[in-house]
Amino acid sequence: MAWHEFTRALTPDEIARLRADAEDPDPASEESPEAPIHLSRQDEALTGLLAKDGRATAAALAAGTGWHESTVRRRIAQLHRAGALYFDVDLDERALGSVLTGVLWISAEPRALTAVGTAIAAHPEAPFIGATTGPTNLFASVICAGTCTAT
């Protein structure tokens, strides 16, 4: 489930404007989804720096890679468009008024796996659900402002 659906901090209009602003104005510059991504040593340095501090400035990343700041920004955009790099938010849910967090390890019959996962994903209290292997076959994180309800 998309993060904005959990927090509801943005209106649909605000989300649409952010998505429009994030779109590449030059569609021809997009990486082909079939094209393999080859990471250079500088790319590895860049991703290593981002792993240590995802909020590092372009100047700090440029200093760590030896690239110019505009090259850093352009390469981050290329890696992001190609799906090789993504950004995630980690925050204290209490700041959003949430008081209960938990994880669910679920054992579902294999034939019901998709239906169970889809049903759980429909709840705004479950921002993440994924299939797993091992003694259980579904994992869900749950974040609630109060007692979670099921339908």
N, C-alpha and C positions, 0 to 999 in steps of 0.2 A: 504494500500500500504506500502511496506517495506520502512523504513526510508532511506536506502541507495539509493533507486530510486529517492527520492526527492533531496537529497544533491548531489548525484553523486561524492562524495568526494573520494570514493574508486573504484578501477577498479574491474571488475569481478574476476580477478585472486586474488586480495587482499581479496575480500569477501570470496572466496572459501578457501583460506588459513586460514582465521579467523574461518570459520565454522569447518574446519578440526581440528584446534587446540582446539576448544571448545568441540569436541566430547569426550565422555567418553571412555577411552581405554578398560574398562571392561564392556561390555554390560550386563553381568549377574548382575552387581551392580545397574542397573537402577530400579527405582520404577515401579511397575505395575500400568498402568494408571487406572485400576479398583480399586486398593487398596486405601481405605480412608486414608487421612493424619490426623494424630492426633497430634495436637500441645500441647506441654507441657508448663508449666509456663516459662521454660527457652526459649522455642521457641517464646513465646509471648514477653519475654524480648528482644530477638534477633530482632524480627520484629519491635518492638517498637523503638529500637535503630536505626535500619535502616530507619524507617519512619522519625526520627528526622534528621538523617544525613546519606544519602545513600552512602557517601564516607568514612564512618568510617573505620578505619583499623581493621584488624583481632585482633590486640592487644586490641584496645578499645572495640570491641565487646566481646572479651573474658573476659575483666574486668567487663563488664556489665552483663554478663550471668553466670560467674563463671566457664565457660568452658575453656579448653586449646585452643590455637589459631588453632591448626590442627582440633579440633572438630568443631570449628566455621566454618572453611572453608568447611569441609566435610558436615556439616548440611546445610549450604547455598546451596551447590551443590545439595544435595538431594531434598531440597525444590524447587529449580529451575527446576530440571529434572521432578519433579512430577507436575509442573505447579502451585504450591502453592505460589511461589515467582517469581516475574519477575522484570526486570530492565528497566527503561525508561530514555530517554534523554530529558532534558529540557534545551533549549539554546535560546539565543537571535538570532533570524533569521537574523538580520542585519549583523551578523558576517559572514553569508554565502552569503551576497549580496542581500538578500531579503528585499524589502522595503514595501510591502503591505501584511497585514494579515487580515483575516476576518473569519467569521463563516456564514454558510448558514443553515437556518431552512427551510426545504422543506416539502411541502404537496404534496404527490404523491398518485395517485389512488392505493388502495391496490394491485390490480392485476399488477400494473407497478412498485411496490416498488423494487423488485430485479433488474429489468432492469435499472431503474433510478440510483439506488445505484451502480450497476456495471459500468454504463457509467461514473459516476462521479469519481469512484475509478480508472478508467483508466487514469485520468489526473495526471501528476506528480505534479501539483500544489495542489493537495488534498491529504495530507498525512494521513488523517483520515476521515472516513465516517461510520456512524452507524445508525441503526434503533432506533427510539424513540417512546414513547407513548405521547399522549396529542394532542394539536392542530396541531402539525406537526408530521410527522412520519420518517423524515430523518434529520440528523445533519451532516454537513461536515465542517471541518476546511480547510482553503485555505491560502496558503503562496506563494506569487509571487515575482519574481524579478522585474517585471514591470506590465503592464496591462495584466491580465489573458485573455486567449483566449479560446473560446469553439469551438468544432467541431461538 
